[in-house]
Amino acid sequence: MKKKILISTGGSGGHTMPAVTLYQHLKNNFDIFLTTDKRGAKYIDKNIYNYKIIEIPKISKNIFKIPYILFFFIASIIKSFFFVKNNNIQILVSIGGYMSVPLCISAILLKRKIYLFEPNMVVGRSNKLFLKFSEKIICYSESLKNFPTEYKNKIYVIKPLLREKIYKEEKNTKNTIDKSFRILIMGGSQGAEFFDNEISDLIIDLSKNHKISIVQQITTQSKIHLLKEKYLKIGVENELFNFNEEIYKKYNLIDFAITRAGASTISELIFFNVPFLAIPLPKSKDNHQFYNAKEYFDKKFCWLINQSDYKKEKIKEFIINLIRNSEDYFEKKNNMSKFSYQNSWNNINQKLLTLLNEN
């Protein structure tokens, strides 16, 4: 009889995308259950994944809401408890986030095994809370920020999780920079207004010095039409979108990316050998986007600036120099290629199965 595993996720695409990839890795060897909140559900294909929504109230500083939050939090623990018990879940894999707390509490009460998964380079608050009760924490680096030293023996490092279909795409192997420099602009699963405005102005300025074509994520559908007109007037070839889960199909044609630093996005760019400038989301929890980018900046895979340090003229000059003097650019492509060499679906799959089949 197969072991029963529950994967708990929710919130943004940064939490749900690793969860559904994990589901695909484990589905042939275990009976897999998936839970999410309503926010996370919009990133999960209900025709492929059988999931249950367990809604968790958000913490509020409004003291008048505390009784309401407490009532629904207790209710979510009860709901989680009976879901784990009635489905005879043996292992909980928590992707972190506040939505995982009731399920982790339920797993502890029912004495079920807990494995934590941390896609970021900073250990999240909920994962940190349950480290004591976990078997292992699955992550991408041994040097997680804010990680308690007494639990270092629980770290289990794998290569970054990527969707299976990504491995079927051709990698970016370009060894010259074309006359038309193709730039990808990504604001993350929910877009970024800063990228709509400031980075779009940068592209318009750049196009005066060099032939530029772009693939750009825009926050709203209405802005797509406005920016498209703007770009077409100055002759910038463009492809604009709001959310595209198959954006990876474009990566092998991209020369350079300007991006936020969500774990999934930068893992995909590294796998496809696309050099990128990371501008981390300033208000990301525990500044995790900065540390995601810093990990790969230190490995010489990318460039990194804080949004507060962004100056259009400075970045324009940087990109023009990059195009004209490409030694640093190709060094980064080469470093990425070496790092991703052993990142295969089968290698990661084997590591996960070995871990979860222990005992």
C-alpha positions in Angstrom: 0.0 0.0 0.0 1.3 3.4 -0.9 2.1 6.0 1.8 -0.3 8.9 1.9 1.3 12.3 1.6 -0.3 15.7 2.0 1.3 18.8 0.4 0.2 22.0 2.0 0.5 25.3 0.0 -1.3 28.6 -0.8 -0.7 32.3 -1.2 1.3 33.5 -4.2 2.7 31.6 -7.1 6.0 31.4 -5.2 4.4 28.9 -2.8 2.0 27.1 -5.1 4.3 26.4 -8.1 6.9 24.4 -6.1 3.9 22.5 -4.5 2.4 21.4 -7.8 5.9 20.4 -9.1 6.4 18.3 -5.9 3.0 16.7 -6.5 4.2 15.6 -10.0 7.4 14.2 -8.6 5.7 12.1 -6.0 2.3 11.1 -7.6 3.6 7.7 -9.1 5.0 6.5 -5.8 2.6 7.9 -3.2 -1.1 8.7 -2.7 -0.9 12.6 -2.9 -3.3 15.1 -1.4 -3.0 18.8 -1.9 -4.4 21.7 0.2 -4.4 25.4 -0.5 -6.2 28.6 0.3 -8.3 30.6 -2.2 -5.3 32.8 -3.2 -3.2 29.8 -4.1 -6.1 28.0 -6.0 -5.9 30.4 -8.9 -2.4 29.1 -9.7 -3.5 25.4 -9.6 -5.2 23.7 -12.6 -8.3 22.0 -11.1 -8.5 19.7 -14.1 -5.1 18.1 -13.2 -4.8 18.5 -9.4 -7.4 17.3 -6.9 -7.0 19.8 -4.1 -9.0 21.0 -1.0 -9.3 24.6 0.0 -8.6 25.3 3.7 -9.0 29.0 4.3 -6.9 30.6 7.0 -7.6 34.1 8.4 -4.8 36.6 8.0 -3.3 38.1 11.1 -4.5 41.7 11.7 -3.3 44.5 14.0 -6.9 45.6 14.5 -7.7 44.5 18.0 -11.4 44.4 17.2 -10.8 41.6 14.7 -8.8 39.4 17.1 -11.9 37.4 18.4 -13.0 36.8 14.8 -9.5 35.7 13.7 -9.1 33.5 16.8 -12.4 31.8 16.1 -11.7 31.0 12.5 -8.1 30.0 13.2 -9.3 27.4 15.7 -12.0 26.3 13.2 -9.2 25.9 10.5 -7.2 23.7 13.0 -10.2 21.5 13.6 -10.9 21.2 9.9 -7.3 20.4 9.2 -7.2 17.9 12.0 -10.1 15.9 10.6 -8.8 16.1 7.1 -5.5 14.6 8.1 -7.1 12.0 10.3 -9.9 10.9 8.0 -7.6 10.6 5.0 -5.0 8.7 7.1 -2.3 11.1 6.0 1.1 9.7 7.1 3.4 12.5 5.9 2.8 16.3 5.7 5.1 18.3 3.4 4.6 22.0 4.2 5.7 24.6 1.7 5.5 27.2 4.4 3.4 30.4 4.7 0.7 31.2 7.3 -1.8 28.8 5.6 0.4 25.8 6.6 0.2 26.5 10.4 -3.1 24.7 11.2 -2.0 21.6 9.2 1.4 21.5 10.9 -0.4 21.7 14.3 -2.8 18.9 13.3 0.1 16.7 12.1 1.9 17.2 15.5 -1.3 16.4 17.4 -1.8 13.2 15.3 1.9 12.3 15.5 2.4 12.4 11.7 5.8 13.0 10.1 6.4 16.6 8.9 8.8 17.6 6.2 9.3 21.3 5.5 10.1 22.8 2.1 11.8 26.2 1.8 12.2 27.5 -1.8 13.7 30.8 -0.6 17.1 31.6 0.8 15.6 32.8 4.1 13.8 30.3 6.3 10.2 31.5 6.5 8.5 32.2 9.8 6.1 29.2 9.8 8.9 26.8 8.7 11.1 28.2 11.5 8.2 27.7 13.9 7.9 23.9 13.1 11.6 23.0 12.6 11.7 21.4 16.0 8.9 19.0 15.0 10.1 18.2 11.5 12.1 15.3 10.1 14.0 17.4 7.5 13.7 20.8 5.7 14.2 20.5 1.9 15.9 23.5 0.4 18.3 24.8 -2.3 21.2 25.8 -0.1 22.9 25.0 3.2 23.4 28.7 4.0 19.8 29.7 4.7 19.5 33.1 6.3 18.1 33.2 9.9 18.4 29.4 10.2 18.9 28.2 13.8 22.2 26.4 14.1 20.8 23.6 16.3 18.8 22.3 13.4 21.5 22.3 10.7 21.5 18.5 10.6 17.9 18.7 9.3 18.9 20.5 6.1 18.4 18.4 2.9 19.7 20.2 -0.2 18.3 19.5 -3.7 18.7 21.4 -7.0 15.9 23.9 -7.6 12.5 22.4 -8.4 11.4 23.0 -12.0 8.3 21.8 -13.8 8.8 18.6 -15.7 7.9 20.1 -19.1 10.7 22.7 -18.7 13.3 20.0 -19.1 12.0 19.3 -22.6 12.8 22.8 -23.8 16.0 23.7 -25.5 18.4 25.7 -23.3 19.7 29.1 -24.2 23.1 28.3 -25.9 23.6 31.6 -27.8 27.3 32.5 -27.8 27.0 35.9 -29.5 24.8 39.0 -28.9 22.5 39.7 -31.9 22.0 43.1 -33.4 18.6 43.1 -31.8 19.0 42.7 -28.0 16.0 40.7 -26.7 15.1 41.6 -23.1 12.7 39.8 -20.8 11.0 41.9 -18.1 9.4 39.9 -15.3 7.6 41.3 -12.2 6.7 38.0 -10.6 3.5 36.0 -10.4 1.6 39.2 -9.6 3.5 41.7 -11.7 5.1 44.9 -10.5 4.0 48.4 -11.1 7.5 49.7 -10.8 8.4 47.5 -13.8 5.4 48.9 -15.8 6.6 52.4 -15.3 10.3 52.8 -14.6 11.6 49.8 -16.6 9.3 50.7 -19.6 10.9 54.2 -19.6 14.3 52.6 -19.5 13.5 50.4 -22.6 12.3 53.5 -24.5 15.6 55.3 -23.7 17.7 52.2 -24.6 16.0 51.9 -28.0 17.5 55.2 -29.0 21.0 53.7 -28.7 20.4 50.1 -29.7 17.9 47.9 -31.5 15.8 46.4 -28.6 13.0 43.9 -28.6 11.1 42.9 -25.4 9.0 40.3 -23.8 7.3 42.0 -20.8 4.9 41.1 -18.0 2.4 43.9 -17.3 0.3 44.2 -14.1 -3.1 44.8 -15.8 -4.7 44.1 -19.2 -5.6 47.7 -19.6 -1.9 48.8 -19.3 -0.9 46.3 -22.0 -2.7 48.3 -24.7 -1.2 51.6 -23.5 2.3 50.3 -23.4 2.0 48.5 -26.7 1.1 51.7 -28.5 4.0 53.5 -26.8 6.5 50.8 -27.9 5.2 50.6 -31.4 5.5 54.4 -31.9 9.3 54.1 -31.4 9.8 50.8 -33.2 10.4 48.5 -30.3 9.2 45.0 -31.2 7.2 43.8 -28.2 5.3 40.9 -26.7 3.3 41.9 -23.6 1.3 39.7 -21.2 -0.2 39.7 -17.8 0.5 36.2 -16.6 1.9 33.3 -18.7 2.7 30.1 -17.0 4.5 28.9 -20.2 6.8 31.9 -20.4 9.7 29.4 -20.1 9.2 28.6 -23.8 10.6 32.0 -24.6 13.8 31.7 -22.5 16.0 30.1 -25.2 15.5 33.3 -27.4 16.1 35.8 -24.6 19.5 37.6 -24.3 19.0 39.3 -20.9 16.3 39.6 -18.2 15.3 42.2 -15.7 13.3 40.6 -13.0 12.1 40.4 -9.4 13.8 37.6 -7.4 11.1 35.1 -6.7 12.7 31.6 -6.2 10.8 30.0 -9.2 11.6 32.7 -11.7 15.3 33.0 -11.0 15.7 29.2 -10.8 14.2 28.9 -14.3 16.4 31.7 -15.7 19.5 30.0 -14.3 18.5 26.7 -15.8 18.1 28.2 -19.2 21.4 30.2 -18.9 19.7 33.6 -19.2 21.9 36.3 -17.5 19.7 38.7 -15.4 19.6 41.8 -13.4 17.6 41.2 -10.2 15.7 44.1 -8.6 14.2 42.4 -5.5 10.7 43.3 -4.3 11.5 45.7 -1.4 8.6 44.6 0.8 9.1 40.8 0.5 8.7 39.0 3.8 12.0 38.9 5.7 13.6 40.5 2.6 13.7 37.0 1.1 13.9 38.2 -2.5 17.1 40.1 -1.8 18.7 37.0 -0.3 17.4 34.8 -3.2 19.2 37.1 -5.6 22.3 37.5 -3.3 22.9 33.8 -3.3 23.3 33.8 -7.1 25.0 37.2 -7.3 27.7 35.7 -5.0 28.0 32.8 -7.4 28.4 35.3 -10.3 25.2 34.2 -12.1 23.6 37.7 -12.1 23.7 41.4 -11.3 21.8 42.8 -8.3 20.5 46.2 -7.3 18.0 47.3 -4.7 15.0 49.2 -6.0 15.9 52.2 -3.8 19.2 52.4 -5.7 17.7 52.3 -9.1 18.7 55.1 -11.4 17.6 54.9 -15.0 20.7 56.5 -16.6 23.0 54.2 -14.6 21.1 51.0 -15.6 21.0 52.3 -19.2 24.7 52.7 -19.3 25.2 49.3 -17.6 23.1 47.6 -20.4 24.8 49.4 -23.2 28.3 48.5 -21.8 27.0 44.9 -21.4 26.1 44.7 -25.1 29.4 46.3 -26.2 31.7 44.4 -23.8 30.2 41.0 -23.3 33.0 39.2 -21.4 31.1 39.5 -18.0 27.9 38.5 -19.7 29.3 35.3 -21.1 31.1 34.5 -17.9 27.7 34.5 -16.2 26.2 32.2 -18.8 29.0 29.8 -18.4 28.7 29.8 -14.6 24.9 29.1 -14.8 25.5 26.2 -17.3 28.0 24.5 -14.9 25.5 24.9 -12.0 22.6 23.5 -13.9 24.5 20.5 -15.3 23.1 18.0 -12.8 19.7 19.6 -12.5 17.6 16.9 -14.1 14.1 15.7 -13.3 15.3 12.2 -12.5 18.1 13.3 -10.2 15.8 15.4 -8.1 13.1 12.8 -8.2 15.5 10.2 -6.8 16.6 12.5 -4.0 13.0 13.2 -3.0 12.0 9.5 -3.1 15.0 8.4 -1.1 14.2 11.0 1.6 10.4 10.3 1.9 10.8 6.5 1.8 13.1 6.6 4.9 11.7 4.7 7.8 
